[in-house]
């Protein structure tokens, strides 16, 4: 995931090199959450299950082999996605760049990992907007 311009000063100067070490040397070019391979196009059902072409099996969102195969109905909903690995902070603290705090995640795992943080930031943004509206524009009209 690209780093927003206003957040770049939170990351060290050598972040691209550090991220590459985590994603390709330590993780071996695969997501540490589900095992999806970097740079390949995979086929998935949208609920976490995806086709692993290297092993010839279906995998769930955690990378484990699926016990029951998808139905023909579900196979009609297959979608291709190109996998791109990104390095994520486990505790969402961008100043802690220790190897134990960094994980190589695909887009899906990264979004799932960051979901509580995104919800918290969204709530804070909406709260500030409402507070600003109360302060400068008066009470909200009743509907």
C-alpha positions as CSV (number, residue, x, y, z in Angstrom):
1,X,0.0,0.0,0.0
2,X,1.4,3.4,-0.8
3,X,2.2,5.6,2.1
4,X,0.3,8.9,2.2
5,X,2.4,12.0,1.9
6,X,1.4,13.3,5.4
7,X,2.5,10.0,7.0
8,X,5.9,9.6,5.3
9,X,7.8,11.2,8.1
10,X,6.6,8.4,10.4
11,X,8.6,5.8,8.4
12,X,12.4,5.5,8.3
13,X,14.4,6.6,5.2
14,X,15.2,3.0,4.4
15,X,11.6,1.8,4.5
16,X,11.5,0.4,0.9
17,X,14.6,-1.8,1.6
18,X,13.3,-2.9,5.0
19,X,9.9,-3.7,3.5
20,X,11.6,-5.7,0.7
21,X,13.5,-7.8,3.3
22,X,10.4,-8.6,5.2
23,X,8.3,-9.4,2.1
24,X,10.8,-11.4,0.0
25,X,13.6,-12.7,2.2
26,X,11.7,-13.5,5.4
27,X,8.2,-14.3,3.9
28,X,9.6,-15.8,0.7
29,X,7.3,-13.8,-1.5
30,X,4.1,-15.1,0.0
31,X,1.6,-13.6,2.4
32,X,2.3,-14.6,6.0
33,X,-1.5,-14.6,6.7
34,X,-2.9,-16.8,4.0
35,X,0.1,-17.9,1.8
36,X,-1.0,-16.1,-1.4
37,X,2.0,-15.6,-3.8
38,X,3.2,-12.1,-4.6
39,X,2.8,-10.9,-8.2
40,X,0.5,-13.8,-9.3
41,X,-3.1,-13.6,-10.4
42,X,-5.2,-15.9,-8.2
43,X,-8.8,-16.8,-8.5
44,X,-11.0,-16.4,-5.4
45,X,-14.6,-16.6,-4.4
46,X,-14.8,-13.3,-2.4
47,X,-15.2,-15.0,1.0
48,X,-11.5,-15.8,1.5
49,X,-11.4,-19.1,-0.4
50,X,-8.9,-19.1,-3.2
51,X,-7.4,-21.5,-5.8
52,X,-3.8,-22.4,-5.1
53,X,-2.5,-23.4,-8.5
54,X,0.9,-24.5,-7.2
55,X,-0.6,-27.2,-5.0
56,X,-3.8,-27.7,-7.1
57,X,-6.1,-27.2,-4.1
58,X,-8.6,-24.7,-2.6
59,X,-7.4,-22.7,0.4
60,X,-9.4,-20.8,3.0
61,X,-8.6,-17.2,4.2
62,X,-5.9,-18.6,6.6
63,X,-4.2,-20.6,3.9
64,X,-5.4,-24.0,5.1
65,X,-6.7,-26.6,2.6
66,X,-10.5,-26.5,2.3
67,X,-12.3,-29.7,3.3
68,X,-15.4,-29.2,1.2
69,X,-15.0,-28.1,-2.4
70,X,-17.0,-25.1,-3.7
71,X,-20.3,-25.8,-5.5
72,X,-20.8,-25.1,-9.2
73,X,-22.9,-22.1,-8.2
74,X,-20.0,-20.7,-6.3
75,X,-17.5,-21.4,-9.0
76,X,-19.6,-19.2,-11.3
77,X,-18.6,-16.3,-9.1
78,X,-14.8,-16.7,-9.5
79,X,-12.9,-13.5,-9.6
80,X,-9.3,-12.9,-10.6
81,X,-7.1,-10.7,-8.4
82,X,-3.4,-9.8,-8.7
83,X,-1.7,-10.3,-5.4
84,X,0.6,-7.5,-4.1
85,X,2.4,-7.9,-0.8
86,X,2.8,-5.1,1.6
87,X,4.5,-4.8,4.9
88,X,2.2,-4.1,7.9
89,X,2.9,-3.1,11.5
90,X,1.3,-5.6,13.9
91,X,0.6,-3.0,16.6
92,X,-0.1,-0.1,14.1
93,X,2.9,1.8,15.5
94,X,4.9,3.0,12.6
95,X,7.9,4.0,14.8
96,X,8.4,0.3,15.9
97,X,10.2,-1.2,12.9
98,X,11.5,-4.3,14.7
99,X,11.3,-7.5,12.6
100,X,8.9,-9.1,15.2
101,X,6.5,-6.2,14.7
102,X,6.4,-6.4,10.8
103,X,4.4,-8.8,8.7
104,X,4.1,-9.4,5.0
105,X,0.4,-9.3,4.0
106,X,-1.6,-9.5,0.8
107,X,-4.2,-6.9,0.2
108,X,-7.0,-9.0,1.9
109,X,-5.0,-9.9,5.0
110,X,-3.7,-6.3,5.3
111,X,-7.2,-4.9,5.2
112,X,-8.5,-7.5,7.7
113,X,-5.6,-6.7,10.0
114,X,-6.1,-2.9,9.8
115,X,-10.0,-3.0,10.0
116,X,-10.2,-2.1,13.7
117,X,-7.8,0.8,13.2
118,X,-9.7,2.0,10.1
119,X,-12.9,1.9,12.0
120,X,-11.4,3.9,14.9
121,X,-10.0,6.5,12.5
122,X,-13.3,6.7,10.6
123,X,-15.2,7.3,13.9
124,X,-12.7,10.0,14.9
125,X,-13.0,11.8,11.6
126,X,-16.8,11.8,11.7
127,X,-16.8,12.9,15.3
128,X,-14.5,15.8,14.4
129,X,-16.7,16.8,11.5
130,X,-19.8,16.8,13.6
131,X,-18.0,18.8,16.4
132,X,-16.8,21.3,13.8
133,X,-20.3,21.7,12.4
134,X,-21.7,22.2,15.9
135,X,-19.1,24.8,16.7
136,X,-19.2,26.8,13.4
137,X,-22.5,26.2,11.7
138,X,-24.8,25.8,14.7
139,X,-27.1,22.8,15.4
140,X,-28.0,20.4,12.7
141,X,-31.4,20.8,11.2
142,X,-34.1,18.3,12.3
143,X,-35.3,15.9,9.6
